Amino acid sequence: MSDRRVVVIGAGPAGLASAAELGRRGVAAEVLDRADAVGSSWRGRYDRLRLNSSRPFSKLPRGRFARGTGMFPSRQEVVAYLEHYARRHELDVRFGVQVERIAWNGGWVVETSAGDVRAEHVIVATGFEHTPFLPGWPGRERFDGQLMHAAEYRNPEPFGGDDVLVVGPGCSGMEIAYDLAEGGARRVRLAVRTAPNMIVRAPAGPLFANALLKLPPRRADALMRFIRRREIGDLAEFGLPVPEEGVFSRLRRLNVAPAIVDMEVVQAIRDRRIEIVGAVDSFDETGVELAGGTRIEPDAVIAATGYRTGLKPLVGHLDVLDERGVPRGRPGDEVAPGLRFVGFLPRPAHLGQMGREGKRAAKGIALATTRSSSRRVGTRKRVRDLAARA
């Protein structure tokens, strides 16, 4: 068993920001990640992926994007940014280490595939989009067509000439549906169970959204409905009515972010290049039963049905998660002595939000470390004084 003062789990944006801020405060941290490079979740997503928030609001602490980076950085630009950030801050990252469980035994013990690590402080930064979630639709195992989660989708090339059903009208679902429509799929349908709140991607969007977060949810919702009418218009006839629960009410109640889209996606829905259909009820060998009794026979189904935190095997026994498997308490603060979580709160400009959480966690650990050192120095001085008197 090895000993470390601080262990950070996860070499994505939240973990890198936390480790960099700890280093700036003179606290060494070891970062553990199961992948072979930083930012593995970004590396594995689809080619068209871009940040929903603009570059000026999406920086980690003391880390600018390279000159020439787009206003909404692409997947590759984000990966390059994280690589440079880790190098610039000389972060100590151990790759290929799977963290299996965190336990308490007179101190934190991080159980890993490479052996146990004892630590005074642990930051969990594995991300709220960690484990792909595929609903248990009846009959899905009998479906002869291709069924995959959006985490496996890369680009439309394999689906040329196909009839494709995308399930889920969030950011990824809408963008993948548009990617397929642009990339040569014969027919693209988007299955919707709950109509999404929709926002057009805009450079100043994060600034505006964070200002609205300070208002009562009903008032902020009313403003967003007005903006949606002006920018997007009425999509009810195409199957996407404005939901009764507004953007900020849903965000506060469920931590569900709105669908942030480009206007070309909205136009593709209006042109019916992306057809909105009912929710998936079940599968059979050759088709899909939708809500309302409609049956379709797509060649492929791509489930943009979200992710789970995957934290229960790691810390489920510690009583630090809520009923949705999300950490309790304020991000970056202790949920148990020496245990913190960073990066699990969906908010506008999430990279910037994770940076602020990492800074808060690092500040708390540095303060605790200073106090601990002061106590040890004081104890040694008292021992020396007693010895001198003896």
Residue pairs with C-beta under 8 A, 6 or more apart in sequence:
1 109
1 115
1 116
1 117
1 118
2 115
2 116
2 117
2 118
3 117
3 118
3 119
4 28
4 29
4 30
4 117
4 118
4 119
5 27
5 28
5 29
5 119
5 120
5 121
5 369
6 22
6 27
6 28
6 29
6 30
6 119
6 120
6 121
6 122
6 123
6 365
7 29
7 30
7 31
7 32
7 108
7 110
7 117
7 119
7 121
7 122
7 123
8 15
8 18
8 19
8 22
8 29
8 30
8 31
8 32
8 122
8 123
8 125
9 15
9 31
9 32
9 33
9 99
9 102
9 110
9 122
9 123
9 124
9 125
9 126
9 314
10 31
10 32
10 33
10 124
10 125
10 126
10 127
10 343
11 31
11 32
11 33
11 35
11 37
11 38
11 39
11 40
11 86
11 93
11 95
12 38
12 39
12 40
12 41
12 42
12 82
12 125
12 126
12 127
12 343
13 39
13 60
13 82
13 343
13 351
13 354
13 355
14 125
14 127
14 342
14 343
14 354
14 357
14 358
15 31
15 33
15 123
15 125
15 126
15 342
15 343
15 358
16 31
16 38
16 60
16 82
16 85
16 86
16 89
16 91
17 60
17 61
17 63
17 342
17 354
17 355
17 357
17 358
17 359
18 29
18 123
18 125
18 342
18 357
18 358
18 361
18 362
19 29
19 31
19 89
19 91
19 92
19 93
19 358
20 60
20 61
20 62
20 63
20 85
20 89
20 91
20 358
21 61
21 358
21 359
21 361
21 362
21 363
22 28
22 29
22 362
22 365
22 366
23 29
23 89
23 90
23 91
24 62
24 89
24 362
25 362
25 363
25 365
25 366
26 366
27 362
27 365
27 366
27 369
28 92
29 91
29 92
29 123
30 92
30 94
30 117
31 91
31 92
31 93
31 94
32 93
32 94
32 97
32 99
32 110
32 112
32 117
33 40
33 93
33 94
33 95
33 96
33 97
34 40
34 96
34 97
34 98
34 99
34 113
35 43
35 95
35 96
36 95
36 96
37 43
37 83
37 95
38 82
38 83
38 85
38 86
38 93
39 78
39 79
39 82
39 83
41 127
41 129
41 130
42 49
42 75
42 78
42 79
42 82
43 75
43 79
44 151
45 75
45 151
46 75
46 150
46 153
46 154
46 155
46 172
46 175
46 176
46 179
47 75
47 154
47 155
48 75
48 155
48 175
48 176
48 179
49 74
49 75
49 172
49 175
50 70
50 72
50 73
50 74
50 75
51 58
51 72
51 73
51 78
51 351
52 72
52 171
52 201
52 260
53 72
53 205
53 206
53 348
53 349
53 350
53 351
53 352
54 71
54 72
54 202
54 203
54 204
54 205
54 206
54 349
55 65
55 69
55 70
55 71
55 72
55 73
56 203
57 206
57 207
57 348
57 349
57 352
58 65
58 73
58 206
58 349
58 350
58 351
58 352
59 65
59 351
59 352
59 355
60 85
60 351
60 352
60 354
60 355
60 358
61 355
61 356
61 358
61 359
62 89
63 81
63 84
63 85
63 88
63 89
63 355
65 73
65 77
65 81
66 77
66 80
66 81
66 84
69 77
69 81
70 77
71 203
72 201
73 81
86 93
94 114
96 114
97 112
97 113
97 114
98 112
98 113
99 110
99 111
99 112
99 314
100 111
100 112
100 113
100 313
100 314
101 111
101 313
101 314
102 108
102 109
102 110
102 111
102 122
102 124
102 314
102 315
102 318
102 339
103 109
103 111
103 317
104 318
104 336
107 118
107 119
107 120
107 338
108 118
108 119
108 120
108 121
108 122
108 338
108 339
109 116
109 117
109 118
109 119
110 116
110 117
110 118
110 119
110 122
119 338
120 338
120 369
120 372
121 338
121 339
121 340
121 365
121 368
121 369
122 338
122 339
122 340
123 340
123 341
123 342
123 358
123 361
123 365
124 311
124 314
124 315
124 327
124 339
124 340
124 341
124 342
125 341
125 342
125 343
125 354
125 358
126 309
126 310
126 311
126 314
126 343
127 309
127 343
127 344
128 307
128 309
128 326
128 343
128 344
128 345
128 346
129 306
129 307
130 307
130 308
130 309
130 310
130 311
131 307
131 308
131 309
131 310
132 149
132 150
132 151
132 307
133 149
133 305
133 306
133 307
133 308
134 140
134 149
134 303
134 305
135 280
135 303
135 305
137 280
137 281
137 282
137 283
138 281
138 282
138 283
139 282
139 283
139 284
140 147
140 282
140 283
142 283
142 284
142 285
143 283
143 284
143 285
143 286
143 288
143 301
144 285
144 286
145 286
145 297
145 298
145 299
145 300
145 301
146 299
146 300
146 301
147 283
147 300
147 301
147 303
148 300
148 301
148 302
148 303
149 302
149 303
149 304
149 305
150 168
150 172
150 173
150 176
150 302
150 303
150 304
150 305
151 307
153 176
153 302
155 179
155 183
156 179
156 180
156 182
156 183
156 184
156 185
157 183
159 180
159 183
159 184
159 185
159 299
159 300
160 183
160 184
160 185
161 184
161 185
161 186
162 185
162 186
162 187
162 298
162 299
162 300
163 185
163 186
163 187
163 189
163 296
163 297
163 298
163 299
163 300
164 180
164 185
164 187
164 188
164 189
164 298
164 299
164 300
164 301
164 302
165 189
165 190
165 191
165 277
165 280
165 288
165 296
165 298
165 300
165 301
165 302
166 173
166 176
166 177
166 180
166 188
166 189
166 190
166 191
166 301
166 302
166 304
167 173
167 190
167 191
167 280
167 301
167 302
167 303
167 304
167 305
168 190
168 191
168 192
168 303
168 304
168 305
168 306
169 190
169 192
169 195
169 196
169 240
169 259
169 276
170 196
170 257
170 259
170 304
170 306
171 257
171 259
171 260
171 261
172 304
173 190
173 259
173 304
174 190
174 259
174 261
174 265
174 274
175 261
175 265
176 302
176 304
177 188
177 190
177 265
177 268
177 274
178 262
178 264
178 265
178 268
178 274
180 188
181 188
181 268
181 273
181 274
187 275
187 298
188 273
188 274
188 275
189 274
189 275
189 276
189 277
189 296
189 298
190 274
190 275
190 276
190 277
191 277
191 278
191 279
191 280
191 290
192 239
192 240
192 276
192 277
192 278
192 279
193 278
193 279
193 280
193 291
194 243
195 240
195 241
195 242
195 243
196 240
196 243
196 258
196 259
197 224
197 228
197 242
197 243
197 245
197 246
197 247
197 250
197 258
197 259
198 228
198 232
198 235
198 240
198 258
198 259
198 260
198 261
198 266
199 205
199 209
199 224
199 227
199 228
199 247
199 258
199 259
199 260
199 261
200 231
200 232
200 260
200 261
200 262
200 263
200 266
201 260
201 261
201 262
202 208
205 260
205 348
206 348
206 349
206 352
209 348
209 349
210 347
210 348
210 349
212 220
212 223
212 224
212 248
213 220
213 248
213 347
213 348
215 223
215 248
217 246
217 248
217 249
217 252
218 246
218 249
220 246
220 247
220 248
221 245
221 246
221 247
221 248
221 249
222 246
224 246
224 247
224 248
225 242
225 246
228 242
231 263
232 266
234 242
235 241
235 266
235 269
235 270
236 242
238 269
238 270
238 272
238 276
239 275
239 276
239 277
240 269
240 276
243 250
245 253
247 258
250 256
250 258
251 257
251 258
251 346
255 324
255 326
255 345
255 346
256 346
257 346
265 274
268 274
269 276
277 290
277 294
277 296
278 290
278 291
278 292
278 294
279 290
279 291
280 288
280 289
280 290
280 291
280 301
281 289
281 290
281 291
282 288
282 289
283 289
286 297
287 295
287 296
287 297
287 298
288 295
288 296
288 297
288 298
288 301
289 295
290 296
308 325
309 321
309 325
309 326
309 327
309 344
310 325
311 321
311 325
311 326
311 327
312 321
312 325
315 321
315 339
316 325
318 336
318 339
320 327
320 328
320 329
320 335
320 336
320 339
320 341
321 327
321 328
322 328
326 344
327 335
327 341
327 344
328 335
329 335
329 341
331 341
331 342
331 343
331 344
331 345
331 357
331 360
332 340
332 341
332 342
332 356
332 357
332 358
332 359
332 360
332 361
332 364
333 340
333 360
333 361
333 364
334 340
334 364
335 341
338 368
340 361
340 364
340 365
342 354
342 357
342 358
342 361
343 354
343 357
343 358
345 353
345 357
347 353
